[in-house]
Amino acid sequence: MTPNSDARTGYRRGLAVAVAAVALAVSAGTAIAGSCPAGQAGENLISSGPNAPVGVTDEVIGQIDVSAQIPEIPGHLLRTRMLVVQPGGVVPFHSHAMRPALIYMLEGEMSEFSSTCIVPIVHRAGEIAEETVGVAHWWQNTGSVPARLLSSDIVPSPDDASMM
């Protein structure tokens, strides 16, 4: 085998392990959330929302320079953050153009006000929300306890590493 084929084989094995881990997590009771209630999907003409975080702590707990791993994706970071949102707290309006993300709800409950759903989407502990191209939204802790969540996203450049 050549060094390049060894690298491709290692990459494929790593990808297979990641897919298996996600499948195991889902089969172990993790729910994929982030979908609109039945009959409520549709364009919500929200073009803005709160423009600053309220009652949110946002800590980067790990990140990888993706371009060092996959040269075809220059200038991108894969990062994971811990967010704690106090009751009534707000993650401000933002878009996911060029910034896909997965949000895992550890504790609490959040309501998402999304451009793709006519009504708020409720996210609860143990669920994963998918944030993809075409989504613009903001979140609010409408519960009575702090919400803790992990956010893993691909950030277009190191200069954007503070994006919500």
Biotite code that builds the C-alpha atoms (Angstrom):
import biotite.structure as struc

atoms = struc.array([
    struc.Atom([0.000, 0.000, 0.000], chain_id="A", res_id=1, res_name="MET", atom_name="CA", element="C"),
    struc.Atom([1.102, 3.543, -0.669], chain_id="A", res_id=2, res_name="THR", atom_name="CA", element="C"),
    struc.Atom([1.026, 6.268, 1.995], chain_id="A", res_id=3, res_name="PRO", atom_name="CA", element="C"),
    struc.Atom([-1.975, 7.861, 0.218], chain_id="A", res_id=4, res_name="ASN", atom_name="CA", element="C"),
    struc.Atom([-3.962, 4.618, 0.168], chain_id="A", res_id=5, res_name="SER", atom_name="CA", element="C"),
    struc.Atom([-3.109, 4.069, 3.864], chain_id="A", res_id=6, res_name="ASP", atom_name="CA", element="C"),
    struc.Atom([-4.460, 7.564, 4.619], chain_id="A", res_id=7, res_name="ALA", atom_name="CA", element="C"),
    struc.Atom([-7.656, 6.893, 2.622], chain_id="A", res_id=8, res_name="ARG", atom_name="CA", element="C"),
    struc.Atom([-8.147, 3.562, 4.398], chain_id="A", res_id=9, res_name="THR", atom_name="CA", element="C"),
    struc.Atom([-7.644, 5.245, 7.786], chain_id="A", res_id=10, res_name="GLY", atom_name="CA", element="C"),
    struc.Atom([-10.073, 8.018, 6.845], chain_id="A", res_id=11, res_name="TYR", atom_name="CA", element="C"),
    struc.Atom([-12.697, 5.464, 5.741], chain_id="A", res_id=12, res_name="ARG", atom_name="CA", element="C"),
    struc.Atom([-12.279, 3.487, 8.961], chain_id="A", res_id=13, res_name="ARG", atom_name="CA", element="C"),
    struc.Atom([-12.617, 6.674, 11.003], chain_id="A", res_id=14, res_name="GLY", atom_name="CA", element="C"),
    struc.Atom([-15.724, 7.650, 9.060], chain_id="A", res_id=15, res_name="LEU", atom_name="CA", element="C"),
    struc.Atom([-17.220, 4.176, 9.581], chain_id="A", res_id=16, res_name="ALA", atom_name="CA", element="C"),
    struc.Atom([-16.538, 4.410, 13.334], chain_id="A", res_id=17, res_name="VAL", atom_name="CA", element="C"),
    struc.Atom([-18.191, 7.870, 13.480], chain_id="A", res_id=18, res_name="ALA", atom_name="CA", element="C"),
    struc.Atom([-21.275, 6.635, 11.600], chain_id="A", res_id=19, res_name="VAL", atom_name="CA", element="C"),
    struc.Atom([-21.494, 3.600, 13.890], chain_id="A", res_id=20, res_name="ALA", atom_name="CA", element="C"),
    struc.Atom([-21.216, 5.828, 16.977], chain_id="A", res_id=21, res_name="ALA", atom_name="CA", element="C"),
    struc.Atom([-24.046, 8.064, 15.777], chain_id="A", res_id=22, res_name="VAL", atom_name="CA", element="C"),
    struc.Atom([-26.184, 5.008, 14.983], chain_id="A", res_id=23, res_name="ALA", atom_name="CA", element="C"),
    struc.Atom([-25.477, 3.578, 18.436], chain_id="A", res_id=24, res_name="LEU", atom_name="CA", element="C"),
    struc.Atom([-26.377, 6.875, 20.122], chain_id="A", res_id=25, res_name="ALA", atom_name="CA", element="C"),
    struc.Atom([-29.636, 7.075, 18.204], chain_id="A", res_id=26, res_name="VAL", atom_name="CA", element="C"),
    struc.Atom([-30.512, 3.455, 18.952], chain_id="A", res_id=27, res_name="SER", atom_name="CA", element="C"),
    struc.Atom([-29.673, 4.011, 22.626], chain_id="A", res_id=28, res_name="ALA", atom_name="CA", element="C"),
    struc.Atom([-32.540, 6.467, 23.004], chain_id="A", res_id=29, res_name="GLY", atom_name="CA", element="C"),
    struc.Atom([-31.220, 9.729, 21.637], chain_id="A", res_id=30, res_name="THR", atom_name="CA", element="C"),
    struc.Atom([-33.902, 11.374, 19.532], chain_id="A", res_id=31, res_name="ALA", atom_name="CA", element="C"),
    struc.Atom([-33.259, 13.468, 16.470], chain_id="A", res_id=32, res_name="ILE", atom_name="CA", element="C"),
    struc.Atom([-35.218, 16.617, 17.155], chain_id="A", res_id=33, res_name="ALA", atom_name="CA", element="C"),
    struc.Atom([-35.496, 19.872, 15.328], chain_id="A", res_id=34, res_name="GLY", atom_name="CA", element="C"),
    struc.Atom([-38.372, 18.905, 13.150], chain_id="A", res_id=35, res_name="SER", atom_name="CA", element="C"),
    struc.Atom([-41.544, 20.867, 12.974], chain_id="A", res_id=36, res_name="CYS", atom_name="CA", element="C"),
    struc.Atom([-44.755, 19.427, 14.444], chain_id="A", res_id=37, res_name="PRO", atom_name="CA", element="C"),
    struc.Atom([-46.888, 17.656, 11.842], chain_id="A", res_id=38, res_name="ALA", atom_name="CA", element="C"),
    struc.Atom([-48.595, 20.084, 9.488], chain_id="A", res_id=39, res_name="GLY", atom_name="CA", element="C"),
    struc.Atom([-46.605, 23.094, 10.728], chain_id="A", res_id=40, res_name="GLN", atom_name="CA", element="C"),
    struc.Atom([-43.620, 22.995, 8.379], chain_id="A", res_id=41, res_name="ALA", atom_name="CA", element="C"),
    struc.Atom([-43.401, 25.945, 6.061], chain_id="A", res_id=42, res_name="GLY", atom_name="CA", element="C"),
    struc.Atom([-41.687, 29.201, 5.442], chain_id="A", res_id=43, res_name="GLU", atom_name="CA", element="C"),
    struc.Atom([-41.830, 31.425, 8.473], chain_id="A", res_id=44, res_name="ASN", atom_name="CA", element="C"),
    struc.Atom([-41.062, 34.933, 7.303], chain_id="A", res_id=45, res_name="LEU", atom_name="CA", element="C"),
    struc.Atom([-38.956, 35.809, 10.331], chain_id="A", res_id=46, res_name="ILE", atom_name="CA", element="C"),
    struc.Atom([-36.109, 37.927, 9.092], chain_id="A", res_id=47, res_name="SER", atom_name="CA", element="C"),
    struc.Atom([-34.775, 38.886, 12.475], chain_id="A", res_id=48, res_name="SER", atom_name="CA", element="C"),
    struc.Atom([-35.072, 38.239, 16.163], chain_id="A", res_id=49, res_name="GLY", atom_name="CA", element="C"),
    struc.Atom([-33.117, 39.183, 19.246], chain_id="A", res_id=50, res_name="PRO", atom_name="CA", element="C"),
    struc.Atom([-29.705, 40.413, 18.119], chain_id="A", res_id=51, res_name="ASN", atom_name="CA", element="C"),
    struc.Atom([-27.680, 39.765, 21.272], chain_id="A", res_id=52, res_name="ALA", atom_name="CA", element="C"),
    struc.Atom([-27.381, 36.852, 23.674], chain_id="A", res_id=53, res_name="PRO", atom_name="CA", element="C"),
    struc.Atom([-29.226, 37.164, 26.978], chain_id="A", res_id=54, res_name="VAL", atom_name="CA", element="C"),
    struc.Atom([-28.400, 34.939, 29.951], chain_id="A", res_id=55, res_name="GLY", atom_name="CA", element="C"),
    struc.Atom([-26.057, 32.708, 27.919], chain_id="A", res_id=56, res_name="VAL", atom_name="CA", element="C"),
    struc.Atom([-22.594, 31.432, 28.728], chain_id="A", res_id=57, res_name="THR", atom_name="CA", element="C"),
    struc.Atom([-20.760, 30.045, 25.691], chain_id="A", res_id=58, res_name="ASP", atom_name="CA", element="C"),
    struc.Atom([-17.497, 28.137, 26.188], chain_id="A", res_id=59, res_name="GLU", atom_name="CA", element="C"),
    struc.Atom([-15.462, 26.478, 23.430], chain_id="A", res_id=60, res_name="VAL", atom_name="CA", element="C"),
    struc.Atom([-14.496, 23.100, 24.901], chain_id="A", res_id=61, res_name="ILE", atom_name="CA", element="C"),
    struc.Atom([-12.664, 21.746, 21.859], chain_id="A", res_id=62, res_name="GLY", atom_name="CA", element="C"),
    struc.Atom([-11.837, 22.522, 18.267], chain_id="A", res_id=63, res_name="GLN", atom_name="CA", element="C"),
    struc.Atom([-9.939, 21.071, 15.311], chain_id="A", res_id=64, res_name="ILE", atom_name="CA", element="C"),
    struc.Atom([-8.491, 22.894, 12.316], chain_id="A", res_id=65, res_name="ASP", atom_name="CA", element="C"),
    struc.Atom([-10.376, 20.973, 9.617], chain_id="A", res_id=66, res_name="VAL", atom_name="CA", element="C"),
    struc.Atom([-8.096, 22.259, 6.854], chain_id="A", res_id=67, res_name="SER", atom_name="CA", element="C"),
    struc.Atom([-5.164, 20.454, 8.493], chain_id="A", res_id=68, res_name="ALA", atom_name="CA", element="C"),
    struc.Atom([-7.165, 17.212, 8.290], chain_id="A", res_id=69, res_name="GLN", atom_name="CA", element="C"),
    struc.Atom([-8.977, 17.718, 4.974], chain_id="A", res_id=70, res_name="ILE", atom_name="CA", element="C"),
    struc.Atom([-7.047, 20.147, 2.731], chain_id="A", res_id=71, res_name="PRO", atom_name="CA", element="C"),
    struc.Atom([-10.057, 20.445, 0.393], chain_id="A", res_id=72, res_name="GLU", atom_name="CA", element="C"),
    struc.Atom([-11.821, 22.432, 3.140], chain_id="A", res_id=73, res_name="ILE", atom_name="CA", element="C"),
    struc.Atom([-9.402, 25.306, 3.811], chain_id="A", res_id=74, res_name="PRO", atom_name="CA", element="C"),
    struc.Atom([-9.877, 27.774, 6.632], chain_id="A", res_id=75, res_name="GLY", atom_name="CA", element="C"),
    struc.Atom([-12.524, 25.860, 8.636], chain_id="A", res_id=76, res_name="HIS", atom_name="CA", element="C"),
    struc.Atom([-12.745, 24.760, 12.259], chain_id="A", res_id=77, res_name="LEU", atom_name="CA", element="C"),
    struc.Atom([-14.806, 21.952, 13.739], chain_id="A", res_id=78, res_name="LEU", atom_name="CA", element="C"),
    struc.Atom([-15.653, 23.104, 17.239], chain_id="A", res_id=79, res_name="ARG", atom_name="CA", element="C"),
    struc.Atom([-17.727, 21.955, 20.182], chain_id="A", res_id=80, res_name="THR", atom_name="CA", element="C"),
    struc.Atom([-19.103, 24.432, 22.687], chain_id="A", res_id=81, res_name="ARG", atom_name="CA", element="C"),
    struc.Atom([-20.974, 24.150, 25.966], chain_id="A", res_id=82, res_name="MET", atom_name="CA", element="C"),
    struc.Atom([-23.807, 26.639, 26.203], chain_id="A", res_id=83, res_name="LEU", atom_name="CA", element="C"),
    struc.Atom([-25.779, 27.292, 29.367], chain_id="A", res_id=84, res_name="VAL", atom_name="CA", element="C"),
    struc.Atom([-28.949, 29.329, 28.853], chain_id="A", res_id=85, res_name="VAL", atom_name="CA", element="C"),
    struc.Atom([-30.721, 30.665, 31.921], chain_id="A", res_id=86, res_name="GLN", atom_name="CA", element="C"),
    struc.Atom([-34.558, 30.661, 32.116], chain_id="A", res_id=87, res_name="PRO", atom_name="CA", element="C"),
    struc.Atom([-35.755, 33.422, 29.776], chain_id="A", res_id=88, res_name="GLY", atom_name="CA", element="C"),
    struc.Atom([-32.301, 33.532, 28.161], chain_id="A", res_id=89, res_name="GLY", atom_name="CA", element="C"),
    struc.Atom([-31.862, 33.925, 24.405], chain_id="A", res_id=90, res_name="VAL", atom_name="CA", element="C"),
    struc.Atom([-29.468, 32.609, 21.754], chain_id="A", res_id=91, res_name="VAL", atom_name="CA", element="C"),
    struc.Atom([-29.787, 35.455, 19.217], chain_id="A", res_id=92, res_name="PRO", atom_name="CA", element="C"),
    struc.Atom([-31.013, 35.321, 15.634], chain_id="A", res_id=93, res_name="PHE", atom_name="CA", element="C"),
    struc.Atom([-28.476, 33.766, 13.259], chain_id="A", res_id=94, res_name="HIS", atom_name="CA", element="C"),
    struc.Atom([-28.213, 31.777, 10.035], chain_id="A", res_id=95, res_name="SER", atom_name="CA", element="C"),
    struc.Atom([-26.596, 28.461, 9.195], chain_id="A", res_id=96, res_name="HIS", atom_name="CA", element="C"),
    struc.Atom([-25.423, 29.341, 5.704], chain_id="A", res_id=97, res_name="ALA", atom_name="CA", element="C"),
    struc.Atom([-21.939, 27.793, 5.476], chain_id="A", res_id=98, res_name="MET", atom_name="CA", element="C"),
    struc.Atom([-22.147, 26.625, 9.125], chain_id="A", res_id=99, res_name="ARG", atom_name="CA", element="C"),
    struc.Atom([-23.889, 23.295, 9.734], chain_id="A", res_id=100, res_name="PRO", atom_name="CA", element="C"),
    struc.Atom([-24.326, 22.314, 13.378], chain_id="A", res_id=101, res_name="ALA", atom_name="CA", element="C"),
    struc.Atom([-25.647, 19.615, 15.669], chain_id="A", res_id=102, res_name="LEU", atom_name="CA", element="C"),
    struc.Atom([-27.055, 20.643, 19.040], chain_id="A", res_id=103, res_name="ILE", atom_name="CA", element="C"),
    struc.Atom([-27.342, 18.035, 21.805], chain_id="A", res_id=104, res_name="TYR", atom_name="CA", element="C"),
    struc.Atom([-29.640, 19.013, 24.661], chain_id="A", res_id=105, res_name="MET", atom_name="CA", element="C"),
    struc.Atom([-28.095, 17.836, 27.934], chain_id="A", res_id=106, res_name="LEU", atom_name="CA", element="C"),
    struc.Atom([-30.573, 19.427, 30.356], chain_id="A", res_id=107, res_name="GLU", atom_name="CA", element="C"),
    struc.Atom([-33.593, 21.688, 30.255], chain_id="A", res_id=108, res_name="GLY", atom_name="CA", element="C"),
    struc.Atom([-35.852, 22.783, 27.449], chain_id="A", res_id=109, res_name="GLU", atom_name="CA", element="C"),
    struc.Atom([-35.463, 25.346, 24.672], chain_id="A", res_id=110, res_name="MET", atom_name="CA", element="C"),
    struc.Atom([-37.873, 26.766, 22.095], chain_id="A", res_id=111, res_name="SER", atom_name="CA", element="C"),
    struc.Atom([-36.532, 27.407, 18.606], chain_id="A", res_id=112, res_name="GLU", atom_name="CA", element="C"),
    struc.Atom([-38.094, 30.107, 16.421], chain_id="A", res_id=113, res_name="PHE", atom_name="CA", element="C"),
    struc.Atom([-37.147, 28.953, 12.921], chain_id="A", res_id=114, res_name="SER", atom_name="CA", element="C"),
    struc.Atom([-37.522, 30.180, 9.362], chain_id="A", res_id=115, res_name="SER", atom_name="CA", element="C"),
    struc.Atom([-38.672, 26.673, 8.392], chain_id="A", res_id=116, res_name="THR", atom_name="CA", element="C"),
    struc.Atom([-41.530, 26.203, 10.865], chain_id="A", res_id=117, res_name="CYS", atom_name="CA", element="C"),
    struc.Atom([-44.681, 28.208, 11.514], chain_id="A", res_id=118, res_name="ILE", atom_name="CA", element="C"),
    struc.Atom([-44.722, 27.405, 15.266], chain_id="A", res_id=119, res_name="VAL", atom_name="CA", element="C"),
    struc.Atom([-41.885, 27.214, 17.816], chain_id="A", res_id=120, res_name="PRO", atom_name="CA", element="C"),
    struc.Atom([-39.998, 23.900, 17.925], chain_id="A", res_id=121, res_name="ILE", atom_name="CA", element="C"),
    struc.Atom([-39.456, 22.574, 21.451], chain_id="A", res_id=122, res_name="VAL", atom_name="CA", element="C"),
    struc.Atom([-36.139, 20.819, 22.181], chain_id="A", res_id=123, res_name="HIS", atom_name="CA", element="C"),
    struc.Atom([-35.785, 18.689, 25.320], chain_id="A", res_id=124, res_name="ARG", atom_name="CA", element="C"),
    struc.Atom([-32.924, 16.931, 27.128], chain_id="A", res_id=125, res_name="ALA", atom_name="CA", element="C"),
    struc.Atom([-31.647, 13.891, 25.230], chain_id="A", res_id=126, res_name="GLY", atom_name="CA", element="C"),
    struc.Atom([-32.527, 15.251, 21.782], chain_id="A", res_id=127, res_name="GLU", atom_name="CA", element="C"),
    struc.Atom([-30.306, 16.359, 18.900], chain_id="A", res_id=128, res_name="ILE", atom_name="CA", element="C"),
    struc.Atom([-31.269, 19.294, 16.690], chain_id="A", res_id=129, res_name="ALA", atom_name="CA", element="C"),
    struc.Atom([-29.861, 19.537, 13.167], chain_id="A", res_id=130, res_name="GLU", atom_name="CA", element="C"),
    struc.Atom([-29.014, 23.042, 11.920], chain_id="A", res_id=131, res_name="GLU", atom_name="CA", element="C"),
    struc.Atom([-28.341, 23.149, 8.186], chain_id="A", res_id=132, res_name="THR", atom_name="CA", element="C"),
    struc.Atom([-28.212, 25.448, 5.164], chain_id="A", res_id=133, res_name="VAL", atom_name="CA", element="C"),
    struc.Atom([-31.451, 27.388, 4.776], chain_id="A", res_id=134, res_name="GLY", atom_name="CA", element="C"),
    struc.Atom([-32.112, 27.668, 8.516], chain_id="A", res_id=135, res_name="VAL", atom_name="CA", element="C"),
    struc.Atom([-32.221, 31.077, 10.168], chain_id="A", res_id=136, res_name="ALA", atom_name="CA", element="C"),
    struc.Atom([-33.480, 31.095, 13.742], chain_id="A", res_id=137, res_name="HIS", atom_name="CA", element="C"),
    struc.Atom([-33.152, 32.061, 17.370], chain_id="A", res_id=138, res_name="TRP", atom_name="CA", element="C"),
    struc.Atom([-33.664, 30.052, 20.573], chain_id="A", res_id=139, res_name="TRP", atom_name="CA", element="C"),
    struc.Atom([-35.130, 30.904, 23.967], chain_id="A", res_id=140, res_name="GLN", atom_name="CA", element="C"),
    struc.Atom([-35.154, 29.014, 27.255], chain_id="A", res_id=141, res_name="ASN", atom_name="CA", element="C"),
    struc.Atom([-38.885, 28.994, 27.967], chain_id="A", res_id=142, res_name="THR", atom_name="CA", element="C"),
    struc.Atom([-38.427, 26.509, 30.817], chain_id="A", res_id=143, res_name="GLY", atom_name="CA", element="C"),
    struc.Atom([-37.909, 27.108, 34.526], chain_id="A", res_id=144, res_name="SER", atom_name="CA", element="C"),
    struc.Atom([-34.379, 25.659, 34.842], chain_id="A", res_id=145, res_name="VAL", atom_name="CA", element="C"),
    struc.Atom([-31.103, 26.439, 33.064], chain_id="A", res_id=146, res_name="PRO", atom_name="CA", element="C"),
    struc.Atom([-30.688, 24.613, 29.749], chain_id="A", res_id=147, res_name="ALA", atom_name="CA", element="C"),
    struc.Atom([-27.299, 23.024, 29.021], chain_id="A", res_id=148, res_name="ARG", atom_name="CA", element="C"),
    struc.Atom([-26.424, 22.045, 25.489], chain_id="A", res_id=149, res_name="LEU", atom_name="CA", element="C"),
    struc.Atom([-23.477, 20.970, 23.397], chain_id="A", res_id=150, res_name="LEU", atom_name="CA", element="C"),
    struc.Atom([-23.103, 22.655, 20.025], chain_id="A", res_id=151, res_name="SER", atom_name="CA", element="C"),
    struc.Atom([-20.798, 21.139, 17.415], chain_id="A", res_id=152, res_name="SER", atom_name="CA", element="C"),
    struc.Atom([-20.410, 23.137, 14.221], chain_id="A", res_id=153, res_name="ASP", atom_name="CA", element="C"),
    struc.Atom([-18.128, 23.803, 11.298], chain_id="A", res_id=154, res_name="ILE", atom_name="CA", element="C"),
    struc.Atom([-17.045, 27.433, 11.365], chain_id="A", res_id=155, res_name="VAL", atom_name="CA", element="C"),
    struc.Atom([-16.062, 28.982, 8.011], chain_id="A", res_id=156, res_name="PRO", atom_name="CA", element="C"),
    struc.Atom([-12.888, 30.605, 9.336], chain_id="A", res_id=157, res_name="SER", atom_name="CA", element="C"),
    struc.Atom([-10.990, 31.002, 12.582], chain_id="A", res_id=158, res_name="PRO", atom_name="CA", element="C"),
    struc.Atom([-12.085, 34.664, 12.568], chain_id="A", res_id=159, res_name="ASP", atom_name="CA", element="C"),
    struc.Atom([-15.713, 33.506, 12.944], chain_id="A", res_id=160, res_name="ASP", atom_name="CA", element="C"),
    struc.Atom([-15.011, 31.252, 15.941], chain_id="A", res_id=161, res_name="ALA", atom_name="CA", element="C"),
    struc.Atom([-17.193, 33.360, 18.244], chain_id="A", res_id=162, res_name="SER", atom_name="CA", element="C"),
    struc.Atom([-20.352, 32.973, 16.112], chain_id="A", res_id=163, res_name="MET", atom_name="CA", element="C"),
    struc.Atom([-23.455, 31.758, 17.956], chain_id="A", res_id=164, res_name="MET", atom_name="CA", element="C"),
])
